[in-house]
């Protein structure tokens, strides 16, 4: 049995999950910056806006590329 195939350069949720864990476990608010694949950036941005409790001036999330859907 082989290992599961990961999407090429894509969204497997690893980065977004790591950001969630770090932000939730932080002792004090800081600044969150991320530049990544579009779907990961969207997931992180949604978390930061809607769940983190961080002020909008305390994070910057940018999508620098989009995974090829093929």
C-alpha positions as CSV (number, residue, x, y, z in Angstrom):
1,X,0.0,0.0,0.0
2,X,1.5,3.3,-1.1
3,X,1.2,6.7,0.6
4,X,-1.7,8.9,-0.3
5,X,-1.0,11.2,-3.2
6,X,-0.9,14.9,-2.3
7,X,-2.2,17.6,-4.6
8,X,0.6,19.2,-6.6
9,X,1.5,22.5,-5.0
10,X,-1.9,22.6,-3.7
11,X,-4.3,22.8,-0.9
12,X,-4.0,19.9,1.5
13,X,-4.8,22.0,4.6
14,X,-1.4,21.5,6.3
15,X,-0.5,25.2,6.3
16,X,-4.0,26.4,7.3
17,X,-4.2,23.9,10.1
18,X,-0.7,24.9,11.4
19,X,-1.7,28.6,11.4
20,X,-4.9,27.7,13.3
21,X,-3.0,25.7,15.9
22,X,-0.3,28.4,16.4
23,X,-2.8,31.3,16.7
24,X,-5.1,29.4,19.1
25,X,-2.2,28.4,21.3
26,X,-0.4,31.8,21.3
27,X,0.0,33.4,24.7
28,X,-0.4,36.9,23.3
29,X,-1.6,38.2,19.9
30,X,1.1,38.9,17.4
31,X,1.2,39.6,13.6
32,X,0.4,36.8,11.2
33,X,1.8,37.0,7.6
34,X,1.4,34.3,5.0
35,X,2.0,34.0,1.3
36,X,0.9,30.8,-0.2
37,X,-1.3,28.9,-2.7
38,X,-4.7,30.5,-3.3
39,X,-7.0,28.0,-1.6
40,X,-4.7,27.8,1.5
41,X,-4.6,31.6,1.6
42,X,-8.4,31.8,1.5
43,X,-8.8,29.3,4.3
44,X,-6.2,31.1,6.5
45,X,-7.8,34.5,5.7
46,X,-11.3,33.2,6.6
47,X,-10.0,31.9,9.9
48,X,-8.2,35.1,10.8
49,X,-11.2,37.3,9.9
50,X,-14.0,35.1,11.5
51,X,-12.5,33.0,14.2
52,X,-9.2,34.2,15.5
53,X,-10.3,37.4,17.3
54,X,-7.3,39.3,15.7
55,X,-7.8,42.8,14.5
56,X,-7.7,43.2,10.7
57,X,-4.5,45.2,11.0
58,X,-2.8,42.3,12.8
59,X,-2.5,40.0,9.8
60,X,-1.7,39.9,6.1
61,X,-2.5,36.9,4.0
62,X,-1.6,36.8,0.3
63,X,-2.3,34.3,-2.5
64,X,0.8,34.1,-4.7
65,X,-0.2,31.2,-7.0
66,X,-3.1,29.0,-7.9
67,X,-2.9,25.3,-8.1
68,X,-3.4,23.9,-11.6
69,X,-6.8,22.2,-11.5
70,X,-5.8,19.4,-13.9
